[in-house]
Amino acid sequence: MEISPGDASPQAVGVVEVAPRDGLQNESAALSPTQRAELVSRAVAAGARRVEAAHTGTWLGTLVGRDAPAPLGRAGDFPAGPRPGIA
């Protein structure tokens, strides 16, 4: 969806937190699985309804060689709802 100046504001906007999946792109240090799990916990506590926390590939630099699914190990701690990842 592309919005131009003068267009009406959309009725709703979706926000997806992907830092647990991709890492913090502007930071040189990578997040550990424990830190990513904490990031998921805090995002959910702050009201995030969609958090992408898993990745199974090797092309995302901040996750290469890391245990990517670790944040989902605590998925039972979070309210029911979408828990998407990417393949």
PyMOL CGO cylinders between C-alpha atoms (Angstrom):
from pymol import cmd
from pymol.cgo import CYLINDER

trace = [
    CYLINDER, 0.00, 0.00, 0.00, 1.44, 3.33, -0.99, 0.3, 1, 1, 1, 1, 1, 1,
    CYLINDER, 1.44, 3.33, -0.99, 0.23, 6.55, 0.61, 0.3, 1, 1, 1, 1, 1, 1,
    CYLINDER, 0.23, 6.55, 0.61, 0.71, 9.90, -1.10, 0.3, 1, 1, 1, 1, 1, 1,
    CYLINDER, 0.71, 9.90, -1.10, 0.38, 13.37, 0.42, 0.3, 1, 1, 1, 1, 1, 1,
    CYLINDER, 0.38, 13.37, 0.42, -3.28, 14.30, 0.48, 0.3, 1, 1, 1, 1, 1, 1,
    CYLINDER, -3.28, 14.30, 0.48, -4.49, 10.69, 0.74, 0.3, 1, 1, 1, 1, 1, 1,
    CYLINDER, -4.49, 10.69, 0.74, -6.82, 9.85, 3.59, 0.3, 1, 1, 1, 1, 1, 1,
    CYLINDER, -6.82, 9.85, 3.59, -5.18, 8.17, 6.55, 0.3, 1, 1, 1, 1, 1, 1,
    CYLINDER, -5.18, 8.17, 6.55, -5.63, 4.39, 6.65, 0.3, 1, 1, 1, 1, 1, 1,
    CYLINDER, -5.63, 4.39, 6.65, -8.15, 2.99, 9.14, 0.3, 1, 1, 1, 1, 1, 1,
    CYLINDER, -8.15, 2.99, 9.14, -5.54, 0.70, 10.68, 0.3, 1, 1, 1, 1, 1, 1,
    CYLINDER, -5.54, 0.70, 10.68, -1.81, 0.21, 10.55, 0.3, 1, 1, 1, 1, 1, 1,
    CYLINDER, -1.81, 0.21, 10.55, -0.08, -3.08, 11.31, 0.3, 1, 1, 1, 1, 1, 1,
    CYLINDER, -0.08, -3.08, 11.31, 3.19, -3.09, 13.22, 0.3, 1, 1, 1, 1, 1, 1,
    CYLINDER, 3.19, -3.09, 13.22, 5.36, -6.21, 13.33, 0.3, 1, 1, 1, 1, 1, 1,
    CYLINDER, 5.36, -6.21, 13.33, 8.34, -6.42, 15.70, 0.3, 1, 1, 1, 1, 1, 1,
    CYLINDER, 8.34, -6.42, 15.70, 11.13, -8.34, 13.92, 0.3, 1, 1, 1, 1, 1, 1,
    CYLINDER, 11.13, -8.34, 13.92, 14.16, -7.51, 16.10, 0.3, 1, 1, 1, 1, 1, 1,
    CYLINDER, 14.16, -7.51, 16.10, 14.04, -10.92, 17.86, 0.3, 1, 1, 1, 1, 1, 1,
    CYLINDER, 14.04, -10.92, 17.86, 14.21, -12.52, 14.41, 0.3, 1, 1, 1, 1, 1, 1,
    CYLINDER, 14.21, -12.52, 14.41, 16.62, -10.19, 12.60, 0.3, 1, 1, 1, 1, 1, 1,
    CYLINDER, 16.62, -10.19, 12.60, 18.59, -8.66, 15.46, 0.3, 1, 1, 1, 1, 1, 1,
    CYLINDER, 18.59, -8.66, 15.46, 19.14, -4.99, 16.05, 0.3, 1, 1, 1, 1, 1, 1,
    CYLINDER, 19.14, -4.99, 16.05, 20.39, -3.79, 12.67, 0.3, 1, 1, 1, 1, 1, 1,
    CYLINDER, 20.39, -3.79, 12.67, 22.10, -0.61, 13.89, 0.3, 1, 1, 1, 1, 1, 1,
    CYLINDER, 22.10, -0.61, 13.89, 23.99, -2.34, 16.71, 0.3, 1, 1, 1, 1, 1, 1,
    CYLINDER, 23.99, -2.34, 16.71, 27.30, -4.12, 16.23, 0.3, 1, 1, 1, 1, 1, 1,
    CYLINDER, 27.30, -4.12, 16.23, 26.70, -6.68, 19.01, 0.3, 1, 1, 1, 1, 1, 1,
    CYLINDER, 26.70, -6.68, 19.01, 24.41, -9.63, 18.25, 0.3, 1, 1, 1, 1, 1, 1,
    CYLINDER, 24.41, -9.63, 18.25, 21.65, -10.56, 20.68, 0.3, 1, 1, 1, 1, 1, 1,
    CYLINDER, 21.65, -10.56, 20.68, 21.98, -13.87, 22.52, 0.3, 1, 1, 1, 1, 1, 1,
    CYLINDER, 21.98, -13.87, 22.52, 18.99, -16.25, 22.56, 0.3, 1, 1, 1, 1, 1, 1,
    CYLINDER, 18.99, -16.25, 22.56, 18.29, -15.16, 26.15, 0.3, 1, 1, 1, 1, 1, 1,
    CYLINDER, 18.29, -15.16, 26.15, 18.34, -11.48, 25.14, 0.3, 1, 1, 1, 1, 1, 1,
    CYLINDER, 18.34, -11.48, 25.14, 16.01, -12.18, 22.19, 0.3, 1, 1, 1, 1, 1, 1,
    CYLINDER, 16.01, -12.18, 22.19, 13.60, -14.00, 24.53, 0.3, 1, 1, 1, 1, 1, 1,
    CYLINDER, 13.60, -14.00, 24.53, 13.65, -10.97, 26.85, 0.3, 1, 1, 1, 1, 1, 1,
    CYLINDER, 13.65, -10.97, 26.85, 13.01, -8.68, 23.86, 0.3, 1, 1, 1, 1, 1, 1,
    CYLINDER, 13.01, -8.68, 23.86, 9.97, -10.79, 22.93, 0.3, 1, 1, 1, 1, 1, 1,
    CYLINDER, 9.97, -10.79, 22.93, 8.72, -10.66, 26.53, 0.3, 1, 1, 1, 1, 1, 1,
    CYLINDER, 8.72, -10.66, 26.53, 9.06, -6.89, 26.66, 0.3, 1, 1, 1, 1, 1, 1,
    CYLINDER, 9.06, -6.89, 26.66, 7.45, -6.37, 23.25, 0.3, 1, 1, 1, 1, 1, 1,
    CYLINDER, 7.45, -6.37, 23.25, 4.44, -8.46, 24.28, 0.3, 1, 1, 1, 1, 1, 1,
    CYLINDER, 4.44, -8.46, 24.28, 4.24, -6.70, 27.65, 0.3, 1, 1, 1, 1, 1, 1,
    CYLINDER, 4.24, -6.70, 27.65, 4.24, -3.37, 25.79, 0.3, 1, 1, 1, 1, 1, 1,
    CYLINDER, 4.24, -3.37, 25.79, 1.25, -4.51, 23.72, 0.3, 1, 1, 1, 1, 1, 1,
    CYLINDER, 1.25, -4.51, 23.72, 2.85, -5.94, 20.57, 0.3, 1, 1, 1, 1, 1, 1,
    CYLINDER, 2.85, -5.94, 20.57, 0.33, -8.26, 18.96, 0.3, 1, 1, 1, 1, 1, 1,
    CYLINDER, 0.33, -8.26, 18.96, 2.70, -9.71, 16.35, 0.3, 1, 1, 1, 1, 1, 1,
    CYLINDER, 2.70, -9.71, 16.35, 6.34, -10.56, 17.04, 0.3, 1, 1, 1, 1, 1, 1,
    CYLINDER, 6.34, -10.56, 17.04, 8.42, -12.54, 14.54, 0.3, 1, 1, 1, 1, 1, 1,
    CYLINDER, 8.42, -12.54, 14.54, 11.00, -14.40, 16.57, 0.3, 1, 1, 1, 1, 1, 1,
    CYLINDER, 11.00, -14.40, 16.57, 12.23, -17.38, 14.52, 0.3, 1, 1, 1, 1, 1, 1,
    CYLINDER, 12.23, -17.38, 14.52, 14.33, -17.91, 11.43, 0.3, 1, 1, 1, 1, 1, 1,
    CYLINDER, 14.33, -17.91, 11.43, 15.58, -21.15, 9.94, 0.3, 1, 1, 1, 1, 1, 1,
    CYLINDER, 15.58, -21.15, 9.94, 17.88, -19.83, 7.22, 0.3, 1, 1, 1, 1, 1, 1,
    CYLINDER, 17.88, -19.83, 7.22, 21.45, -18.55, 7.33, 0.3, 1, 1, 1, 1, 1, 1,
    CYLINDER, 21.45, -18.55, 7.33, 21.16, -15.35, 5.29, 0.3, 1, 1, 1, 1, 1, 1,
    CYLINDER, 21.16, -15.35, 5.29, 20.34, -12.97, 8.16, 0.3, 1, 1, 1, 1, 1, 1,
    CYLINDER, 20.34, -12.97, 8.16, 23.75, -11.92, 9.39, 0.3, 1, 1, 1, 1, 1, 1,
    CYLINDER, 23.75, -11.92, 9.39, 22.88, -11.41, 13.06, 0.3, 1, 1, 1, 1, 1, 1,
    CYLINDER, 22.88, -11.41, 13.06, 21.54, -14.96, 13.36, 0.3, 1, 1, 1, 1, 1, 1,
    CYLINDER, 21.54, -14.96, 13.36, 24.14, -16.93, 11.40, 0.3, 1, 1, 1, 1, 1, 1,
    CYLINDER, 24.14, -16.93, 11.40, 25.41, -19.75, 13.58, 0.3, 1, 1, 1, 1, 1, 1,
    CYLINDER, 25.41, -19.75, 13.58, 23.00, -18.93, 16.40, 0.3, 1, 1, 1, 1, 1, 1,
    CYLINDER, 23.00, -18.93, 16.40, 20.13, -20.85, 17.92, 0.3, 1, 1, 1, 1, 1, 1,
    CYLINDER, 20.13, -20.85, 17.92, 17.41, -18.85, 16.16, 0.3, 1, 1, 1, 1, 1, 1,
    CYLINDER, 17.41, -18.85, 16.16, 14.30, -20.61, 17.53, 0.3, 1, 1, 1, 1, 1, 1,
    CYLINDER, 14.30, -20.61, 17.53, 15.33, -20.05, 21.17, 0.3, 1, 1, 1, 1, 1, 1,
    CYLINDER, 15.33, -20.05, 21.17, 12.90, -17.15, 21.79, 0.3, 1, 1, 1, 1, 1, 1,
    CYLINDER, 12.90, -17.15, 21.79, 10.03, -19.45, 20.86, 0.3, 1, 1, 1, 1, 1, 1,
    CYLINDER, 10.03, -19.45, 20.86, 11.01, -21.90, 23.58, 0.3, 1, 1, 1, 1, 1, 1,
    CYLINDER, 11.01, -21.90, 23.58, 9.03, -19.69, 25.96, 0.3, 1, 1, 1, 1, 1, 1,
    CYLINDER, 9.03, -19.69, 25.96, 6.08, -19.20, 23.62, 0.3, 1, 1, 1, 1, 1, 1,
    CYLINDER, 6.08, -19.20, 23.62, 3.74, -20.66, 26.23, 0.3, 1, 1, 1, 1, 1, 1,
    CYLINDER, 3.74, -20.66, 26.23, 4.52, -17.62, 28.38, 0.3, 1, 1, 1, 1, 1, 1,
    CYLINDER, 4.52, -17.62, 28.38, 2.74, -15.32, 25.94, 0.3, 1, 1, 1, 1, 1, 1,
    CYLINDER, 2.74, -15.32, 25.94, -0.94, -14.79, 25.17, 0.3, 1, 1, 1, 1, 1, 1,
    CYLINDER, -0.94, -14.79, 25.17, -2.44, -16.85, 22.36, 0.3, 1, 1, 1, 1, 1, 1,
    CYLINDER, -2.44, -16.85, 22.36, -2.21, -15.24, 18.98, 0.3, 1, 1, 1, 1, 1, 1,
    CYLINDER, -2.21, -15.24, 18.98, -0.11, -15.21, 15.83, 0.3, 1, 1, 1, 1, 1, 1,
    CYLINDER, -0.11, -15.21, 15.83, 3.43, -16.46, 16.36, 0.3, 1, 1, 1, 1, 1, 1,
    CYLINDER, 3.43, -16.46, 16.36, 4.87, -16.21, 12.87, 0.3, 1, 1, 1, 1, 1, 1,
    CYLINDER, 4.87, -16.21, 12.87, 8.44, -16.87, 11.84, 0.3, 1, 1, 1, 1, 1, 1,
    CYLINDER, 8.44, -16.87, 11.84, 10.09, -17.05, 8.46, 0.3, 1, 1, 1, 1, 1, 1,
    CYLINDER, 10.09, -17.05, 8.46, 11.68, -19.94, 6.60, 0.3, 1, 1, 1, 1, 1, 1,
]
cmd.load_cgo(trace, "trace")
